[in-house]
Structure formats: structure tokens, C-alpha cells
Amino acid sequence: MSAGQGSAGNVLAAICSFFIPGLGQLVQGRFWIALVMFVLAAILWIVWLGWIIHLWSILDAAMFKPKA
């Protein structure tokens, strides 16, 4: 499977992040950024700004390019 932007893995990760911020990063094996995105989104949803982190999580998962 090809890795990088537009790959099936990234599409799946973006879909996962659509439902739960950070889940796509976790699927990609990036635990710490997944934790940061999940916690930030949870905190910011309290003041209705969690959508910013939520969108960032989706875009980050979709455009992730693993290091060679």
C-alpha cells in the first residue's frame, strides 16, 4: 500500500478523526499527537471551540507523510 497524502491509510485515518479527534493519528501509530489533539478538543469543546482542533485532526491525518 502506498503511504502519504491520498493513500487509503490516510483516508481511513481522516475518517476516524472525523468521529473522534486524534483517533486517526492513533491509527497511524502517532500516540502523542493523538493524545494532544484529543485532550485539546475535549477542553475546547467546553467553550465551543473544539471544532478547530477537530478539523486540524482530520486534515493532519489526511495529509500525514511518514518519514522514509
Contacts in CASP RR format, 6 or more apart in sequence:
PFRMAT RR
TARGET T0000
AUTHOR 0000-0000-0000
METHOD contacts of the structure
MODEL  1
MSAGQGSAGNVLAAICSFFIPGLGQLVQGRFWIALVMFVLAAILWIVWLG
WIIHLWSILDAAMFKPKA
1 7 0 8 1.000
1 8 0 8 1.000
1 9 0 8 1.000
3 9 0 8 1.000
3 10 0 8 1.000
3 65 0 8 1.000
3 66 0 8 1.000
4 10 0 8 1.000
4 64 0 8 1.000
4 65 0 8 1.000
4 66 0 8 1.000
5 62 0 8 1.000
5 63 0 8 1.000
5 64 0 8 1.000
5 65 0 8 1.000
6 62 0 8 1.000
9 27 0 8 1.000
9 28 0 8 1.000
10 28 0 8 1.000
10 61 0 8 1.000
10 62 0 8 1.000
10 63 0 8 1.000
10 64 0 8 1.000
11 62 0 8 1.000
12 24 0 8 1.000
12 27 0 8 1.000
13 24 0 8 1.000
13 25 0 8 1.000
13 27 0 8 1.000
13 28 0 8 1.000
13 61 0 8 1.000
13 62 0 8 1.000
13 64 0 8 1.000
14 24 0 8 1.000
14 58 0 8 1.000
14 59 0 8 1.000
14 61 0 8 1.000
14 62 0 8 1.000
16 22 0 8 1.000
16 23 0 8 1.000
16 24 0 8 1.000
16 26 0 8 1.000
16 27 0 8 1.000
16 61 0 8 1.000
17 23 0 8 1.000
17 24 0 8 1.000
17 25 0 8 1.000
17 37 0 8 1.000
17 54 0 8 1.000
17 57 0 8 1.000
17 58 0 8 1.000
17 60 0 8 1.000
17 61 0 8 1.000
18 58 0 8 1.000
20 38 0 8 1.000
21 37 0 8 1.000
21 38 0 8 1.000
21 40 0 8 1.000
21 41 0 8 1.000
21 50 0 8 1.000
21 53 0 8 1.000
21 54 0 8 1.000
21 57 0 8 1.000
21 58 0 8 1.000
22 33 0 8 1.000
22 34 0 8 1.000
22 35 0 8 1.000
22 37 0 8 1.000
22 38 0 8 1.000
22 41 0 8 1.000
22 57 0 8 1.000
22 61 0 8 1.000
23 34 0 8 1.000
23 38 0 8 1.000
24 34 0 8 1.000
24 57 0 8 1.000
24 61 0 8 1.000
25 31 0 8 1.000
25 33 0 8 1.000
25 34 0 8 1.000
25 37 0 8 1.000
25 57 0 8 1.000
25 60 0 8 1.000
25 61 0 8 1.000
25 64 0 8 1.000
26 34 0 8 1.000
27 61 0 8 1.000
28 61 0 8 1.000
28 64 0 8 1.000
28 66 0 8 1.000
30 64 0 8 1.000
33 60 0 8 1.000
37 53 0 8 1.000
37 56 0 8 1.000
37 57 0 8 1.000
37 60 0 8 1.000
40 50 0 8 1.000
40 53 0 8 1.000
41 50 0 8 1.000
41 53 0 8 1.000
41 54 0 8 1.000
41 57 0 8 1.000
44 50 0 8 1.000
44 52 0 8 1.000
44 53 0 8 1.000
45 51 0 8 1.000
END
